[in-house]
């Protein structure tokens, strides 16, 4: 038997299709093992609100909902999160942490499953360090968690955006235009990279790879003059630097017009790709992660993030995952590596190199087949 009786499940940060599948799986797995489950409404902010609320019934209705099997019925196909989400700066403070701990102790919550991104994981490791065992599940459409090859929501966002680009292709063909489109990604180019390969885009700019605008404009011009291409697509990953206060894509659009004479428009695919029914892949990934998160708690383990690597569900120490992410994103600070062995640091470097090599390989491939 586990050493705890009740777990809380929350979602935090940006929403992602598949979160509900993870909530359902974790709930059903915990219930099957005789545990009680509460759904924490509104992420970490919900925990803090529960600490401030004296009325137990209000807490049950608004913040810490008791979950049974029926509570998570018919949600596996729904986008977003039935537990809602938020960003909670107060949770990062000592006062906020004390409130969260009070809410857990007052409501007999013995462990937490936290679904979200790196900010969510920082909260989970803080709870673990204060005596509330926690497990993180990576859910973000950006696929920007270095410790895992795939995050919940990434596949759905790709497929949603793919349909939109197919529609953009239709109008580009009809009017013989070049359409420059920015895609979400929070500084990570995977969404844009995969879309460029899947749509046959003629130009691609992502934050991870130096972008040769001269060569890209030349490629676009040749696609029209040498290949007779009418509809031309160029993809800009979110996070490319602004130029004189203007979006990178806007500047690129103007340069295409000036240099080639091609009628060019600029647009953004925004938050619409965060929603929608999750794909089969995201539902399966989320379900397996939800079950594995509870399994790890049942084994007496915590402070882990559930990952997908080499097509296997694995678990990685949250602190390792957070520092690995900093290393990959060049955000390491003095002392970040002090608590890791030389072998672990070497592992981090190897993971960063492998991820960077994958992006470079696919980026070069996208340009090799762009015409």
MIMI-52498 format. One record per residue (C-alpha): x, y, z. Coordinates in steps of 0.001 Angstrom, whole numbers, always signed. Example, Ala and Ser with C-alpha at 12.3 -4.5 7.8 and 13.67 -1.06 7.14 Angstrom:
! residues 2
<pt><u>+12300</u><v>-4500</v><w>+7800</w></pt>
<pt><u>+13670</u><v>-1060</v><w>+7140</w></pt>
END
This chain:
! residues 371
<pt><u>+0</u><v>+0</v><w>+0</w></pt>
<pt><u>+1196</u><v>+3557</v><w>-665</w></pt>
<pt><u>+2157</u><v>+5729</v><w>+2253</w></pt>
<pt><u>-448</u><v>+8293</v><w>+1243</w></pt>
<pt><u>-4219</u><v>+8250</v><w>+808</w></pt>
<pt><u>-5102</u><v>+11228</v><w>-1380</w></pt>
<pt><u>-3464</u><v>+12836</v><w>-4418</w></pt>
<pt><u>-4168</u><v>+16153</v><w>-6076</w></pt>
<pt><u>-3992</u><v>+16689</v><w>-9832</w></pt>
<pt><u>-3458</u><v>+20110</v><w>-11390</w></pt>
<pt><u>-2664</u><v>+21690</v><w>-14737</w></pt>
<pt><u>-615</u><v>+24855</v><w>-14939</w></pt>
<pt><u>+804</u><v>+27241</v><w>-17508</w></pt>
<pt><u>-307</u><v>+27183</v><w>-21138</w></pt>
<pt><u>-3048</u><v>+24726</v><w>-22030</w></pt>
<pt><u>-2339</u><v>+21867</v><w>-24430</w></pt>
<pt><u>-4575</u><v>+19269</v><w>-26120</w></pt>
<pt><u>-4215</u><v>+15988</v><w>-24246</w></pt>
<pt><u>-4139</u><v>+17459</v><w>-20761</w></pt>
<pt><u>-7595</u><v>+16012</v><w>-20146</w></pt>
<pt><u>-6455</u><v>+12560</v><w>-21224</w></pt>
<pt><u>-3628</u><v>+12771</v><w>-18671</w></pt>
<pt><u>-6040</u><v>+13940</v><w>-15954</w></pt>
<pt><u>-8391</u><v>+11061</v><w>-16741</w></pt>
<pt><u>-5638</u><v>+8441</v><w>-16757</w></pt>
<pt><u>-4023</u><v>+9610</v><w>-13514</w></pt>
<pt><u>-7415</u><v>+9792</v><w>-11794</w></pt>
<pt><u>-8566</u><v>+6361</v><w>-12885</w></pt>
<pt><u>-5229</u><v>+4741</v><w>-12037</w></pt>
<pt><u>-5201</u><v>+6280</v><w>-8559</w></pt>
<pt><u>-8815</u><v>+5304</v><w>-7884</w></pt>
<pt><u>-8122</u><v>+1736</v><w>-8998</w></pt>
<pt><u>-5438</u><v>+1552</v><w>-6299</w></pt>
<pt><u>-7737</u><v>+2743</v><w>-3540</w></pt>
<pt><u>-6538</u><v>+6344</v><w>-3428</w></pt>
<pt><u>-8710</u><v>+9419</v><w>-3168</w></pt>
<pt><u>-8284</u><v>+12062</v><w>-5861</w></pt>
<pt><u>-8973</u><v>+15784</v><w>-5898</w></pt>
<pt><u>-8872</u><v>+17958</v><w>-8985</w></pt>
<pt><u>-7180</u><v>+21246</v><w>-8161</w></pt>
<pt><u>-8967</u><v>+24002</v><w>-10069</w></pt>
<pt><u>-6863</u><v>+26749</v><w>-11631</w></pt>
<pt><u>-3387</u><v>+25317</v><w>-11109</w></pt>
<pt><u>-1185</u><v>+26434</v><w>-8229</w></pt>
<pt><u>-3407</u><v>+29486</v><w>-7794</w></pt>
<pt><u>-6214</u><v>+27107</v><w>-6837</w></pt>
<pt><u>-4125</u><v>+25691</v><w>-4003</w></pt>
<pt><u>-3434</u><v>+29171</v><w>-2674</w></pt>
<pt><u>-7091</u><v>+30158</v><w>-2896</w></pt>
<pt><u>-8073</u><v>+27020</v><w>-992</w></pt>
<pt><u>-5730</u><v>+28039</v><w>+1815</w></pt>
<pt><u>-7486</u><v>+31412</v><w>+2128</w></pt>
<pt><u>-11021</u><v>+29990</v><w>+2034</w></pt>
<pt><u>-12515</u><v>+29064</v><w>+5448</w></pt>
<pt><u>-15640</u><v>+27366</v><w>+4084</w></pt>
<pt><u>-14978</u><v>+23663</v><w>+3372</w></pt>
<pt><u>-17913</u><v>+23367</v><w>+991</w></pt>
<pt><u>-16714</u><v>+26331</v><w>-1064</w></pt>
<pt><u>-13281</u><v>+24705</v><w>-1245</w></pt>
<pt><u>-14852</u><v>+21471</v><w>-2547</w></pt>
<pt><u>-16897</u><v>+23282</v><w>-5175</w></pt>
<pt><u>-14425</u><v>+25902</v><w>-6396</w></pt>
<pt><u>-10878</u><v>+24772</v><w>-5720</w></pt>
<pt><u>-10377</u><v>+21135</v><w>-4651</w></pt>
<pt><u>-13016</u><v>+19005</v><w>-6350</w></pt>
<pt><u>-13292</u><v>+15385</v><w>-5182</w></pt>
<pt><u>-12931</u><v>+13181</v><w>-8258</w></pt>
<pt><u>-14540</u><v>+9815</v><w>-8855</w></pt>
<pt><u>-14644</u><v>+7757</v><w>-12041</w></pt>
<pt><u>-17584</u><v>+9735</v><w>-13409</w></pt>
<pt><u>-15772</u><v>+13039</v><w>-12868</w></pt>
<pt><u>-13394</u><v>+12266</v><w>-15723</w></pt>
<pt><u>-15795</u><v>+10478</v><w>-18061</w></pt>
<pt><u>-15980</u><v>+11712</v><w>-21657</w></pt>
<pt><u>-13050</u><v>+14113</v><w>-21399</w></pt>
<pt><u>-10363</u><v>+12129</v><w>-23211</w></pt>
<pt><u>-11302</u><v>+13683</v><w>-26565</w></pt>
<pt><u>-11594</u><v>+17280</v><w>-25359</w></pt>
<pt><u>-8937</u><v>+19961</v><w>-25778</w></pt>
<pt><u>-7911</u><v>+22380</v><w>-23053</w></pt>
<pt><u>-8147</u><v>+21260</v><w>-19440</w></pt>
<pt><u>-11224</u><v>+20671</v><w>-17310</w></pt>
<pt><u>-9164</u><v>+21773</v><w>-14309</w></pt>
<pt><u>-8414</u><v>+25099</v><w>-15987</w></pt>
<pt><u>-5006</u><v>+26715</v><w>-15795</w></pt>
<pt><u>-3235</u><v>+29840</v><w>-14648</w></pt>
<pt><u>+142</u><v>+31382</v><w>-13983</w></pt>
<pt><u>+760</u><v>+32101</v><w>-10316</w></pt>
<pt><u>+3678</u><v>+34426</v><w>-9448</w></pt>
<pt><u>+2676</u><v>+34319</v><w>-5755</w></pt>
<pt><u>+3402</u><v>+30598</v><w>-5625</w></pt>
<pt><u>+7107</u><v>+31380</v><w>-6180</w></pt>
<pt><u>+7254</u><v>+33382</v><w>-2932</w></pt>
<pt><u>+7738</u><v>+31982</v><w>+569</w></pt>
<pt><u>+4274</u><v>+33208</v><w>+1538</w></pt>
<pt><u>+2777</u><v>+31512</v><w>-1495</w></pt>
<pt><u>+4535</u><v>+28231</v><w>-739</w></pt>
<pt><u>+3298</u><v>+28333</v><w>+2855</w></pt>
<pt><u>-251</u><v>+28797</v><w>+1600</w></pt>
<pt><u>+100</u><v>+25840</v><w>-777</w></pt>
<pt><u>+1431</u><v>+23634</v><w>+2019</w></pt>
<pt><u>-1385</u><v>+24729</v><w>+4315</w></pt>
<pt><u>-3965</u><v>+23836</v><w>+1660</w></pt>
<pt><u>-2403</u><v>+20389</v><w>+1222</w></pt>
<pt><u>-2208</u><v>+19692</v><w>+4945</w></pt>
<pt><u>-5674</u><v>+21061</v><w>+5763</w></pt>
<pt><u>-7236</u><v>+18965</v><w>+2986</w></pt>
<pt><u>-5081</u><v>+15874</v><w>+3533</w></pt>
<pt><u>-3501</u><v>+15984</v><w>+81</w></pt>
<pt><u>-447</u><v>+13749</v><w>+332</w></pt>
<pt><u>+975</u><v>+14065</v><w>-3196</w></pt>
<pt><u>+595</u><v>+16087</v><w>-6404</w></pt>
<pt><u>+567</u><v>+15257</v><w>-10116</w></pt>
<pt><u>+1384</u><v>+18505</v><w>-11939</w></pt>
<pt><u>+724</u><v>+18779</v><w>-15689</w></pt>
<pt><u>+2420</u><v>+21590</v><w>-17625</w></pt>
<pt><u>+5786</u><v>+23005</v><w>-18635</w></pt>
<pt><u>+9032</u><v>+23975</v><w>-16936</w></pt>
<pt><u>+7362</u><v>+26510</v><w>-14643</w></pt>
<pt><u>+5001</u><v>+23769</v><w>-13504</w></pt>
<pt><u>+7973</u><v>+21501</v><w>-12790</w></pt>
<pt><u>+9701</u><v>+24157</v><w>-10707</w></pt>
<pt><u>+6554</u><v>+24304</v><w>-8595</w></pt>
<pt><u>+6459</u><v>+20518</v><w>-8312</w></pt>
<pt><u>+10048</u><v>+20272</v><w>-7124</w></pt>
<pt><u>+9436</u><v>+23049</v><w>-4599</w></pt>
<pt><u>+6474</u><v>+21104</v><w>-3196</w></pt>
<pt><u>+8565</u><v>+17934</v><w>-3038</w></pt>
<pt><u>+11304</u><v>+19766</v><w>-1163</w></pt>
<pt><u>+8695</u><v>+20912</v><w>+1348</w></pt>
<pt><u>+7337</u><v>+17428</v><w>+1982</w></pt>
<pt><u>+4607</u><v>+16997</v><w>-645</w></pt>
<pt><u>+5801</u><v>+14322</v><w>-3127</w></pt>
<pt><u>+5144</u><v>+15529</v><w>-6669</w></pt>
<pt><u>+5458</u><v>+14219</v><w>-10222</w></pt>
<pt><u>+5484</u><v>+16376</v><w>-13372</w></pt>
<pt><u>+3903</u><v>+15551</v><w>-16727</w></pt>
<pt><u>+5149</u><v>+17649</v><w>-19686</w></pt>
<pt><u>+2299</u><v>+19294</v><w>-21595</w></pt>
<pt><u>+3039</u><v>+22149</v><w>-23984</w></pt>
<pt><u>+2407</u><v>+22553</v><w>-27700</w></pt>
<pt><u>+5896</u><v>+24045</v><w>-28109</w></pt>
<pt><u>+7752</u><v>+20761</v><w>-27437</w></pt>
<pt><u>+10385</u><v>+22840</v><w>-25656</w></pt>
<pt><u>+11131</u><v>+20519</v><w>-22723</w></pt>
<pt><u>+14622</u><v>+19187</v><w>-23463</w></pt>
<pt><u>+14304</u><v>+16115</v><w>-21232</w></pt>
<pt><u>+11571</u><v>+14602</v><w>-23405</w></pt>
<pt><u>+11368</u><v>+14025</v><w>-27138</w></pt>
<pt><u>+7665</u><v>+14803</v><w>-27162</w></pt>
<pt><u>+5342</u><v>+16831</v><w>-24979</w></pt>
<pt><u>+1584</u><v>+16426</v><w>-24714</w></pt>
<pt><u>-135</u><v>+18725</v><w>-27208</w></pt>
<pt><u>+2685</u><v>+18999</v><w>-29739</w></pt>
<pt><u>+1246</u><v>+16510</v><w>-32213</w></pt>
<pt><u>-2231</u><v>+18052</v><w>-32090</w></pt>
<pt><u>-870</u><v>+21565</v><w>-32584</w></pt>
<pt><u>+1099</u><v>+20330</v><w>-35594</w></pt>
<pt><u>-1954</u><v>+18762</v><w>-37187</w></pt>
<pt><u>-4115</u><v>+21818</v><w>-36501</w></pt>
<pt><u>-1507</u><v>+24122</v><w>-38007</w></pt>
<pt><u>-993</u><v>+21748</v><w>-40934</w></pt>
<pt><u>-4637</u><v>+22130</v><w>-41937</w></pt>
<pt><u>-4285</u><v>+25888</v><w>-41761</w></pt>
<pt><u>-1193</u><v>+25865</v><w>-43949</w></pt>
<pt><u>-2984</u><v>+23697</v><w>-46500</w></pt>
<pt><u>-5645</u><v>+26418</v><w>-46632</w></pt>
<pt><u>-2982</u><v>+29107</v><w>-46949</w></pt>
<pt><u>-1508</u><v>+27168</v><w>-49865</w></pt>
<pt><u>-4867</u><v>+27352</v><w>-51660</w></pt>
<pt><u>-5048</u><v>+31130</v><w>-51501</w></pt>
<pt><u>-1349</u><v>+31524</v><w>-52283</w></pt>
<pt><u>-1829</u><v>+29440</v><w>-55441</w></pt>
<pt><u>-4952</u><v>+31334</v><w>-56443</w></pt>
<pt><u>-3294</u><v>+34760</v><w>-56225</w></pt>
<pt><u>+312</u><v>+33815</v><w>-57044</w></pt>
<pt><u>+1428</u><v>+35117</v><w>-53667</w></pt>
<pt><u>+4097</u><v>+34408</v><w>-51129</w></pt>
<pt><u>+2666</u><v>+34042</v><w>-47644</w></pt>
<pt><u>+5046</u><v>+34643</v><w>-44742</w></pt>
<pt><u>+3571</u><v>+33116</v><w>-41585</w></pt>
<pt><u>+4756</u><v>+33210</v><w>-37978</w></pt>
<pt><u>+4063</u><v>+30088</v><w>-35928</w></pt>
<pt><u>+3958</u><v>+29835</v><w>-32127</w></pt>
<pt><u>+6799</u><v>+28059</v><w>-30364</w></pt>
<pt><u>+8007</u><v>+30198</v><w>-27457</w></pt>
<pt><u>+11515</u><v>+30341</v><w>-28881</w></pt>
<pt><u>+11551</u><v>+26656</v><w>-29857</w></pt>
<pt><u>+11547</u><v>+25892</v><w>-33579</w></pt>
<pt><u>+10127</u><v>+22368</v><w>-33620</w></pt>
<pt><u>+6592</u><v>+23359</v><w>-34643</w></pt>
<pt><u>+7879</u><v>+25533</v><w>-37490</w></pt>
<pt><u>+10486</u><v>+22981</v><w>-38530</w></pt>
<pt><u>+8067</u><v>+20071</v><w>-38770</w></pt>
<pt><u>+5515</u><v>+22234</v><w>-40568</w></pt>
<pt><u>+8101</u><v>+23374</v><w>-43112</w></pt>
<pt><u>+8881</u><v>+19754</v><w>-43942</w></pt>
<pt><u>+5224</u><v>+18734</v><w>-44072</w></pt>
<pt><u>+4021</u><v>+21672</v><w>-46188</w></pt>
<pt><u>+6949</u><v>+22015</v><w>-48578</w></pt>
<pt><u>+7698</u><v>+25566</v><w>-47456</w></pt>
<pt><u>+10278</u><v>+27442</v><w>-49507</w></pt>
<pt><u>+11837</u><v>+29312</v><w>-46586</w></pt>
<pt><u>+12136</u><v>+28683</v><w>-42861</w></pt>
<pt><u>+13515</u><v>+30803</v><w>-40029</w></pt>
<pt><u>+13789</u><v>+29431</v><w>-36484</w></pt>
<pt><u>+15639</u><v>+30783</v><w>-33441</w></pt>
<pt><u>+18009</u><v>+27809</v><w>-33157</w></pt>
<pt><u>+19642</u><v>+28204</v><w>-36593</w></pt>
<pt><u>+21305</u><v>+31343</v><w>-38061</w></pt>
<pt><u>+18999</u><v>+32535</v><w>-40831</w></pt>
<pt><u>+20457</u><v>+33605</v><w>-44173</w></pt>
<pt><u>+17841</u><v>+36067</v><w>-45425</w></pt>
<pt><u>+19773</u><v>+36699</v><w>-48620</w></pt>
<pt><u>+19776</u><v>+33033</v><w>-49566</w></pt>
<pt><u>+16148</u><v>+32583</v><w>-48528</w></pt>
<pt><u>+15013</u><v>+35480</v><w>-50702</w></pt>
<pt><u>+17069</u><v>+34096</v><w>-53583</w></pt>
<pt><u>+15383</u><v>+30701</v><w>-53127</w></pt>
<pt><u>+11941</u><v>+32313</v><w>-53135</w></pt>
<pt><u>+12762</u><v>+34307</v><w>-56269</w></pt>
<pt><u>+14043</u><v>+31238</v><w>-58085</w></pt>
<pt><u>+10978</u><v>+29259</v><w>-57076</w></pt>
<pt><u>+8962</u><v>+31777</v><w>-59090</w></pt>
<pt><u>+11296</u><v>+32546</v><w>-62002</w></pt>
<pt><u>+12996</u><v>+29188</v><w>-62538</w></pt>
<pt><u>+10308</u><v>+26757</v><w>-61368</w></pt>
<pt><u>+7198</u><v>+28803</v><w>-62152</w></pt>
<pt><u>+5850</u><v>+28295</v><w>-58649</w></pt>
<pt><u>+2717</u><v>+30348</v><w>-57939</w></pt>
<pt><u>+2021</u><v>+29668</v><w>-54273</w></pt>
<pt><u>+5044</u><v>+30172</v><w>-52027</w></pt>
<pt><u>+5138</u><v>+29587</v><w>-48264</w></pt>
<pt><u>+7686</u><v>+30963</v><w>-45807</w></pt>
<pt><u>+7551</u><v>+30028</v><w>-42112</w></pt>
<pt><u>+8906</u><v>+32136</v><w>-39259</w></pt>
<pt><u>+9270</u><v>+30562</v><w>-35823</w></pt>
<pt><u>+8124</u><v>+32607</v><w>-32838</w></pt>
<pt><u>+11157</u><v>+34009</v><w>-31046</w></pt>
<pt><u>+13029</u><v>+35399</v><w>-34041</w></pt>
<pt><u>+14404</u><v>+38818</v><w>-33005</w></pt>
<pt><u>+12503</u><v>+41978</v><w>-33793</w></pt>
<pt><u>+14188</u><v>+44436</v><w>-36152</w></pt>
<pt><u>+13725</u><v>+48129</v><w>-35336</w></pt>
<pt><u>+10759</u><v>+47157</v><w>-33199</w></pt>
<pt><u>+9023</u><v>+45270</v><w>-36006</w></pt>
<pt><u>+8265</u><v>+41553</v><w>-36287</w></pt>
<pt><u>+10974</u><v>+39612</v><w>-38071</w></pt>
<pt><u>+8373</u><v>+38230</v><w>-40477</w></pt>
<pt><u>+7151</u><v>+41726</v><w>-41345</w></pt>
<pt><u>+10660</u><v>+42818</v><w>-42262</w></pt>
<pt><u>+11228</u><v>+39623</v><w>-44250</w></pt>
<pt><u>+7967</u><v>+40178</v><w>-46136</w></pt>
<pt><u>+9011</u><v>+43695</v><w>-47144</w></pt>
<pt><u>+12397</u><v>+42488</v><w>-48338</w></pt>
<pt><u>+10790</u><v>+39774</v><w>-50481</w></pt>
<pt><u>+8600</u><v>+42369</v><w>-52165</w></pt>
<pt><u>+11501</u><v>+44780</v><w>-52733</w></pt>
<pt><u>+13914</u><v>+42137</v><w>-54023</w></pt>
<pt><u>+11623</u><v>+39883</v><w>-56069</w></pt>
<pt><u>+8475</u><v>+41861</v><w>-56820</w></pt>
<pt><u>+6372</u><v>+38923</v><w>-55625</w></pt>
<pt><u>+3075</u><v>+39908</v><w>-53998</w></pt>
<pt><u>+3717</u><v>+38919</v><w>-50369</w></pt>
<pt><u>+1580</u><v>+39004</v><w>-47222</w></pt>
<pt><u>+2451</u><v>+38447</v><w>-43571</w></pt>
<pt><u>+271</u><v>+36756</v><w>-40972</w></pt>
<pt><u>+476</u><v>+34865</v><w>-37685</w></pt>
<pt><u>-963</u><v>+31557</v><w>-36584</w></pt>
<pt><u>-1620</u><v>+32221</v><w>-32921</w></pt>
<pt><u>-3407</u><v>+30574</v><w>-30039</w></pt>
<pt><u>-5871</u><v>+28689</v><w>-32221</w></pt>
<pt><u>-3362</u><v>+25819</v><w>-32448</w></pt>
<pt><u>-3500</u><v>+25367</v><w>-28668</w></pt>
<pt><u>-7080</u><v>+24130</v><w>-28861</w></pt>
<pt><u>-8972</u><v>+21337</v><w>-30548</w></pt>
<pt><u>-9500</u><v>+17646</v><w>-29959</w></pt>
<pt><u>-6208</u><v>+15864</v><w>-29238</w></pt>
<pt><u>-4846</u><v>+13481</v><w>-31845</w></pt>
<pt><u>-4501</u><v>+9743</v><w>-31290</w></pt>
<pt><u>-805</u><v>+10179</v><w>-30562</w></pt>
<pt><u>-1373</u><v>+12854</v><w>-27926</w></pt>
<pt><u>-4146</u><v>+10830</v><w>-26284</w></pt>
<pt><u>-1950</u><v>+7749</v><w>-26052</w></pt>
<pt><u>+1067</u><v>+9698</v><w>-24816</w></pt>
<pt><u>-983</u><v>+11561</v><w>-22221</w></pt>
<pt><u>-2701</u><v>+8399</v><w>-21026</w></pt>
<pt><u>+552</u><v>+6516</v><w>-20561</w></pt>
<pt><u>+2156</u><v>+9468</v><w>-18802</w></pt>
<pt><u>-806</u><v>+9878</v><w>-16449</w></pt>
<pt><u>-706</u><v>+6215</v><w>-15451</w></pt>
<pt><u>+3072</u><v>+6214</v><w>-15042</w></pt>
<pt><u>+2977</u><v>+9331</v><w>-12845</w></pt>
<pt><u>+696</u><v>+7574</v><w>-10362</w></pt>
<pt><u>+2751</u><v>+4382</v><w>-10608</w></pt>
<pt><u>+5868</u><v>+6286</v><w>-9570</w></pt>
<pt><u>+4076</u><v>+7742</v><w>-6567</w></pt>
<pt><u>+2873</u><v>+4267</v><w>-5632</w></pt>
<pt><u>+6500</u><v>+3115</v><w>-5760</w></pt>
<pt><u>+7374</u><v>+5817</v><w>-3250</w></pt>
<pt><u>+9189</u><v>+7978</v><w>-5795</w></pt>
<pt><u>+8751</u><v>+11696</v><w>-6427</w></pt>
<pt><u>+10419</u><v>+14793</v><w>-7871</w></pt>
<pt><u>+10284</u><v>+13225</v><w>-11323</w></pt>
<pt><u>+9099</u><v>+14312</v><w>-14746</w></pt>
<pt><u>+7561</u><v>+11638</v><w>-16979</w></pt>
<pt><u>+9181</u><v>+11660</v><w>-20439</w></pt>
<pt><u>+9068</u><v>+9965</v><w>-23835</w></pt>
<pt><u>+12498</u><v>+8981</v><w>-25116</w></pt>
<pt><u>+13246</u><v>+6460</v><w>-27864</w></pt>
<pt><u>+9512</u><v>+5642</v><w>-27951</w></pt>
<pt><u>+9538</u><v>+4577</v><w>-24291</w></pt>
<pt><u>+7899</u><v>+6174</v><w>-21288</w></pt>
<pt><u>+10690</u><v>+7060</v><w>-18862</w></pt>
<pt><u>+11154</u><v>+9151</v><w>-15721</w></pt>
<pt><u>+13791</u><v>+11827</v><w>-15145</w></pt>
<pt><u>+14678</u><v>+13759</v><w>-12007</w></pt>
<pt><u>+12985</u><v>+17157</v><w>-12202</w></pt>
<pt><u>+16102</u><v>+19043</v><w>-11128</w></pt>
<pt><u>+18091</u><v>+17259</v><w>-13845</w></pt>
<pt><u>+15376</u><v>+18148</v><w>-16388</w></pt>
<pt><u>+15273</u><v>+21807</v><w>-15357</w></pt>
<pt><u>+19043</u><v>+22284</v><w>-15491</w></pt>
<pt><u>+19253</u><v>+20341</v><w>-18756</w></pt>
<pt><u>+16715</u><v>+22778</v><w>-20199</w></pt>
<pt><u>+18783</u><v>+25731</v><w>-18991</w></pt>
<pt><u>+21896</u><v>+24245</v><w>-20552</w></pt>
<pt><u>+20209</u><v>+23730</v><w>-23901</w></pt>
<pt><u>+18764</u><v>+27251</v><w>-23888</w></pt>
<pt><u>+22075</u><v>+28830</v><w>-22774</w></pt>
<pt><u>+20539</u><v>+30058</v><w>-19515</w></pt>
<pt><u>+22858</u><v>+28366</v><w>-17025</w></pt>
<pt><u>+23873</u><v>+30426</v><w>-14010</w></pt>
<pt><u>+26842</u><v>+30036</v><w>-11695</w></pt>
<pt><u>+26255</u><v>+27081</v><w>-9390</w></pt>
<pt><u>+23525</u><v>+25397</v><w>-11485</w></pt>
<pt><u>+25750</u><v>+22377</v><w>-12117</w></pt>
<pt><u>+27233</u><v>+22116</v><w>-8629</w></pt>
<pt><u>+24892</u><v>+19374</v><w>-7422</w></pt>
<pt><u>+25480</u><v>+17086</v><w>-10395</w></pt>
<pt><u>+28229</u><v>+14559</v><w>-10994</w></pt>
<pt><u>+30619</u><v>+14801</v><w>-13914</w></pt>
<pt><u>+28769</u><v>+11886</v><w>-15504</w></pt>
<pt><u>+25413</u><v>+13663</v><w>-15208</w></pt>
<pt><u>+26831</u><v>+16864</v><w>-16691</w></pt>
<pt><u>+28228</u><v>+14817</v><w>-19579</w></pt>
<pt><u>+24771</u><v>+13290</v><w>-20066</w></pt>
<pt><u>+23253</u><v>+16760</v><w>-20233</w></pt>
<pt><u>+25788</u><v>+17915</v><w>-22800</w></pt>
<pt><u>+25179</u><v>+14817</v><w>-24918</w></pt>
<pt><u>+21399</u><v>+15377</v><w>-24826</w></pt>
<pt><u>+21833</u><v>+19013</v><w>-25835</w></pt>
<pt><u>+24153</u><v>+18078</v><w>-28686</w></pt>
<pt><u>+21774</u><v>+15386</v><w>-29931</w></pt>
<pt><u>+18798</u><v>+17750</v><w>-29901</w></pt>
<pt><u>+20736</u><v>+20492</v><w>-31677</w></pt>
<pt><u>+22014</u><v>+18006</v><w>-34264</w></pt>
<pt><u>+18484</u><v>+16773</v><w>-34951</w></pt>
<pt><u>+17217</u><v>+20292</v><w>-35520</w></pt>
<pt><u>+20140</u><v>+21140</v><w>-37813</w></pt>
<pt><u>+19680</u><v>+17931</v><w>-39809</w></pt>
<pt><u>+15972</u><v>+18527</v><w>-40344</w></pt>
<pt><u>+16535</u><v>+22220</v><w>-41089</w></pt>
<pt><u>+19032</u><v>+21398</v><w>-43832</w></pt>
<pt><u>+16658</u><v>+18781</v><w>-45161</w></pt>
<pt><u>+13849</u><v>+21337</v><w>-45356</w></pt>
<pt><u>+16000</u><v>+23576</v><w>-47562</w></pt>
<pt><u>+17400</u><v>+20728</v><w>-49650</w></pt>
<pt><u>+13870</u><v>+19799</v><w>-50780</w></pt>
<pt><u>+12352</u><v>+23298</v><w>-50811</w></pt>
<pt><u>+12322</u><v>+23467</v><w>-54620</w></pt>
END
